[in-house]
Amino acid sequence: LRLIIELPASATPMGCGFVLLLAGAAATIFHGWRAASHPDIDGSVLALARRQAGLTMAGIGLALIARAADLPGAASFALASVFLTVIGSGIAGVLSSLAAEAIAGSAGTHRLSRLGGLVQTMPATSCGLAIGLLGLSAIPPGVGFAALWLLFQSILSGPRIGGLPFQLPLALTGAAIAVSAALTTAGLLRLTGIAL
């Protein structure tokens, strides 16, 4: 990230940015789907945390593209999104993982179909899981929403980059991130509705 910030715009490779952008968009959809459909609580939480890595890759790709196109505002939005995503996955991901392991250890199973009503028997752990999942999701008061908002602000600055070949990956990435946010929210609601 330091190299992206310090390199001059002429030395920033735009092709690498598009590769990171598309790989990050694919990773966010794949792991969002895994979070919404995984049968185990720990696998679903792990998929939510891995989705954050896809958002980080997309943000770094957007920062590279914006630096190469000499759009410092879009690059700063993308880098701020990357930093918020890393902070959110570092704090909320660890909290969610620890709470999910504590729930699975106390309940004796990782299967979501065997869990339920744990908010009465484990209120503090359930609250920790809910707070961690809020940080990983795209629901407005969480840090995940702020990171997505900044990422979309950077994508919306993209039409000034060039013609259709440059704008199409940005539009596809925006759609992929929106689908991923919906899948993540579905996974969050599924985890809290079934387990807690």
N, C-alpha and C positions, 0 to 999 in steps of 0.2 A: 504493500500500500504506500509505503514511503517513496518507492520508485515512481509510482503513478503520480504522486503529488509533486515530486521534484523534477521529473524529466520534462524537458520542453515538449510542447505539443507536436513538433515536427518529428520527434523521436518515438512518439507513442504509436505502436502498431494497431491499426484499426481492425485488421483481420483477426488478430487474437481476441479483440474485444467482442467481435461477433460470435466467435467460437465459444467463448465463456458465457456470453449472453444466452445463446441457444441451449448450451449444455445445462446452464442453471435453470432455464425455463422448463426443460424436460425433467430435470431432477425434482423441481417443485411439484409438478403434476404427479410424477410417479410416487413420491413419498407422501404427498397429500392423499392419494388414492389408498396407499398402504395404511395410512393412519385411520382412514375412514372405514377400512374393511378388515383390518387385522383382528384375529380372534382373541389375542392375548393383550392384557393391559400394558405389559412392558414393551411388547412389539409395537403397539400403537403409539406409545409415548416416544419410543426411539425413532419411529418414522416421522413424528412431528418435529423432533430435534434435527433429523437429517434434512427435512424440508428447509430448515433455516440455512443449512449449508448451500442448498440450491439458490436461495435468495441472495446469499453472499456472493456466489459466483456470478449471478446475473447483475448484481450491483457493481462488482469489479469490472465486468464487461462493459456496462453502461458508462462507467467512469473512464475507461480506456477510449471508448468511442467518442465521448464528449470532449475529452482532451485532444483527440486527433482532429475533431471538427472545430476546435477552438470555441467551445461553449463552456466557460468556467462555471456558470450557474448550474447547469445540468450536471457537471462533474462534481460540484460540491454537494448537490442533492444526493447523487449516487453514493458518494463516499460517506455522507452522513447516514444514509440508509444502511450501508455496510457496517458502520460502527454500531448503530443501534441494533442491528440483527445479531452481531457478535455478542454484544452485551446481553441482549434478551435471551439468546440461546445459552449463554454462559450461566446466567442466573436462573431463568425460568426452566431451562432444560434440565439443569442439575436438580432443582427443587422438584420438578415433575418426576424425574427418574427415581429420586430417593423416596418420594411419597408412594409411587407405584410399587416399588420393591417392598416398602414397609406394608402396604396393603396386601400384596401377594403373599408375603411371609406370614402375616397374621391370619389371613383367610385360608392359607394352605393351597392356593391355586392361583395361576396366572390367567386362567380362562375367564373372559368377561361374562360368559353365559352362566357361570357359577357364582359370580359376585352380585351384590345388590344390597341396598339399604345400609351401606357402611357409614353413612353420615351419622347414624345414631350410635354405632358402636365405636367409631374412630373419628370423632369430630375434628380434632386438630390435624390429623393426617389428611382427612378429606378436604379440609380448608386449604392445606398446603398444596394438594394436588390441583384443586380448582384455581388457586392463584397462579401456580406454575403453568397450567394449561391456558389461562387467560393471557399470560405473557407470550406464549407461543402462537396464539391464534391471531386472527385479524379482526377482533372485536374492539371497538373504539377506545376504551380507556387503557388498553394494554400497550406495551412497548412494541409488540408485533404490528399493531395497527399503525403506529407512528413510522415504523420502518417501511411498511408497505406504502404509506402515503408519500414519503419522500422518494421512494422508488418510482411511483407513478408520476410524480412531479418531474423526475428526470426523463421518464419515457415521453411525457407530453411535450418536452422540449425538443424531442427528436425530429419532428418534421422539418426543422431547419438544417438537418444534417446533409441531405442530398436528395436524389431522386428516389424512384420506387424501389430499386434494389436495396437501398439503405433503409427505407422506411418500413418495408414489409417485415423484416425480422423484429423491428421494434414493436410493430402492431401485434405480431404473433406472440412476442414476449409479454406484452400487456394482457392479451387474452389468456395466456397460460398462467400468469400470476393471478388473474381474477378467478379462473377456474380452481387454481390451487387454494386460494383463500376460501372459496366456497367449500371445497373438500376438507380443508382444515377445520372450518367451523362445524361441519357435519361430524368430523371425528371428535371434536371437543364435546359437542352435544351428546354424541353416542357414549363417550367415556363417562361423562358426568351423569347422564341419565341411567345408564346400566349399572355402573360400579357404585356410584354414590347414592 
